[in-house]
Amino acid sequence: MVSTTAIAGVFAVALAMVLTPGPNMVYLVSRSISQGRAAGLVSLGGVALGLVVYVIATNHGLAALFAAVPTLYLVIKIAGACYLMWLAISAVRGSTTVFEVTGLQQDSNRRLFTMGLLTNLLNPKMAVMYISIIPQFVDPAAGSVLVQGLVLGGVQIAVAVSINALIVLGSGSIAQFLAVRPSWIRVQRYVMGTVLGLLAVRLATDGSRPVPA
């Protein structure tokens, strides 16, 4: 049984990360502004498939690997914390916005979907999320580790797809809004930077260890 606390924790982490500019957001926004909302939604379909791939991969093998090789888990955990801290610093120091997009060539739906998939699979934020962060919310005493991992992964997917869909649908309006209100961008950076920084500290100082499903 997955606890409400674990679900809330993953929800908060997923929300903070999806609202922090990264490869997925850059790709989706660029396609939505340059080629239209339909193209953005097709690209999001590829991103969503990439999330499913991560959930399946991490819950059918990687957990057992980390349990067998604790040192590997520790290395990846520290790397994840460092990456989150880097994201936090980058969010605060950033000087541009992903909504400043220049024109791009028109791509077919197949290419849009494929590029969305590849962009997500190669996105280090997603690797950190599934390999280093979500396992922190799994409680071996609460039942099947596999089921908990799948449920928590589903929570992350729901948050990521929902927020990204809203960004795709509203990217044009958001770009116009931010163009005349630069202070909103600064507020977003500081809020997200603070959240990510706290998450990095929590991940680095957490003493839990992964267990096989």
N, C-alpha and C positions, 0 to 999 in steps of 0.2 A: 504494500500500500504506500503510495507516494504521499508524503505529508504536504499540508497546505504551505508550510514554511518553505519547503524545497521548491514547490511550484512558483511561489511568489519570488523566491530568490532567482530562479532561472528567468522568470518573466522580466524582472528588473534588469538583470544582466543583458538579456537579449534586446530589451528596449534601448538601453544605453548604447549598445554596440551598433544596432541598426540605424540609430540616429547620428552616429559618428561617421562622417564621410570616409568611404573606403572604395575599393574596386567595384563592388556591386552597385553602390549608389551612383558612382561616377558613370558607369556604363548605362544603367537604367535611365538616369536623367538625360544623358547625352542623346540616347535614342529617342526618348519621349519628346524632347524639345526639337530635335532635328528631323524626326520622321513621324511623329505623331503618337498619340496615346496607344493605339493598337499595336504599334511596333514595340512600345515600352512593355505592354502586357505580354506579348510573345516572348520578349527577352526575359521577363520575370518568370515565365514558365520554365525556361532553362535554368534559371537561378534556383527555383524551387526543387527541380529534379536533383540539382547538385546537393541541396540540403538533405534530401532523402538518402542520397548515396552516402553522405557523411554519417548519418544516423545509423544506417545499416552496417557500415564498415566499422565504426567505433564500438558498436554493441555486439558484434560478432567476431571477436578476435583481438582487437587492440586492448580491451580491458584485461583479458587473460594474459596477454603479453606483458603488460605493465605490472601485473601482479607477480609474474614470474621473474621479472627483471626490475626490481624497485629502483635501481639506479637510473635506468632509462626514464622511468616515470618522473623521478625527481628532476632530471635534466630538462625534460619537456615542460614540467611544471614551472620551473624557474624561468625558462625561456618564455613561457606564456605570460608570467608576471611582468617580465621585462618588456614584452611586446605591448601589453596593456598600458604600462607606464609611458612607453614611447608614444602610444596613441593619445594618452592624456596630455603629454607635453605638446605634441603636434597640434592637438585640438585647440589648445590655448594660444599657441604661437602662430597658427595658420593665418595667412594674409589673403587667401582667395576662397572662393566658394564654388562648390560643384555645380551650382546653378548658373555659372558664367561659362556657357558652352558655345563653341563655334560650330558652324555647319559641318555635317559629315555626309559621306556618300550614302545613297539609299541601298539597303541590303534586303535580301529576300527573307521571308519568314524562317526558312530553314537555317540560314546563317545567323539570324537574330537569336533563335533558340539555342543553337550550338554555341555561339559566343557567350550567351548568358550562362550556359552550363559550364563552359571552360573557365570563364571569369570567376565563377563561384568556387569551382574545384581548386583553383590556384590562389584563392583568397586566403591569406594567412590568418585573417580574423576568424574565419570559420574553422580552420584547423585548431586554433587556440580554444575556441568555444567548445568543440566536441571532445578534444583530447585532454585539455587541461582544466577547463572550468566546470562543465556539467558534472563530471565525476565527483566534484566536491560536494554536490548536493544529493548524492546517492548514499543511502543508509543501509548497510548490509543487514541490519537487524529488522528492517521494515519489510523484508520479503525479497523476492527475486530481483537481483541486480539488473538482469536483462530487461525485465518489464519496467523497472524504474527508469533505466536509461532510455528506453523507447518512449515512455510517457513524457519525460523531461525534454527529450529531443523533439517530440511533437509540439510541446509548448513553445520551444524556440522557433520551430518552423512556422507555427501559427502567427507568432509575433512578427517575425521577419517578413513573411509574405503579406500580411495585412498592412503593415506600415509601408513597405515598399510599393504596394498597390496604390495606397493613398498618395505616395510621393509621385508615382508615375502619372496618376490621374490629375494631380494638381501641380505638376512641375512648372508648367507655363505660368500659372498664376503666382506660384511661389517665387519664381525668378523675378517677376515684375514687382512683387511685394518687397523682396529683399533689396532690389535695386534702389529703392527710395528710402529704405529703413536699414541702413548698415549696422545700427546699434543692436538690432535683433540678432544679427550674425555673431556679434561679440558675446552677447549673453548666452547664446546656444553653445559657443565654444567653451566658455568658462564652466557652465553647468556640466556639460559632457566631460570636460577635462577633469573636473572634481570627482565625478562618479567613477570614471575609469581609473583614476589614481587610487581611490579607495578600494576598488575591486582588485587592483594590482597588489596592494598591501595585504589584503585578505588572502589572496591566492598564495602569496609568498610565505605568509606566516602560518597557514593552515597545516596541521600536522597529520592529516588523514592519509591513508594509503588505499590504493585501488584493490578491489577483490574481484576474482573471476565470477562470471555469471553462473 
